[in-house]
């Protein structure tokens, strides 16, 4: 009898945890409804586009990271069609971590190959956390609106963070790679990241970043 009660309580606890995870996922997705775009012709103009960082090659197997390629393509498309005037590329410098890369530089170089003017690209090295990059839009670049550029599920979480920080944001959805293993891994990680998002907000954790020499403030001088 005691064993049955223990099993029952375990099932109840697991059910509650799964329900909370599903609720966090649903809240973030529903909050982004109507704020993300798949077609460049439909999205309104914003001064700044923020490409959320990722490595050009997979940290799992060293293969080409198509999440990176599709985000670059999406950002270049927005710039080349006049939907944005500036691109901020966020990420970290992981060159000293074995297979790591300088993500902002890799993104800049790839954007330039697709016709983006290098003087309109700003490198953000505080992009190791999504919320840091979004907070810098408000606190360093003094902007109150932005176009976020990433895959849809990532954009949805970033939009929730932007709303929390009082920034008027929309998202442009880069294509999601079709590889099933990669999709499942990244989607699963995103679900857990959404749970962490609410934990961070409940604990009152604030963004942390430094204004460095890489932060080109010319964007503020062209209001």
Secondary structure, 3 states (H helix, E strand, C coil): CHHHHHHHHHHHHHHHHHHHHHHHHHHHHHHCCCCEECCCCCCCCCCEEEECCCCCECCCCCCECHHHHHHHHHHHHHHHCCCCCEEEEECCECCCCCCCCEHHHHHHHHHHHCCCCHHHEEEECCCCCHHHHHHHHHHCCCCCEEEEEEEHHHHHHHHHHHHHCCCEEEEEEECCCCCHHHHHHHHHHHHHHHHHHHHHHHHCCCCCCCCCCCCCHHHHHHC
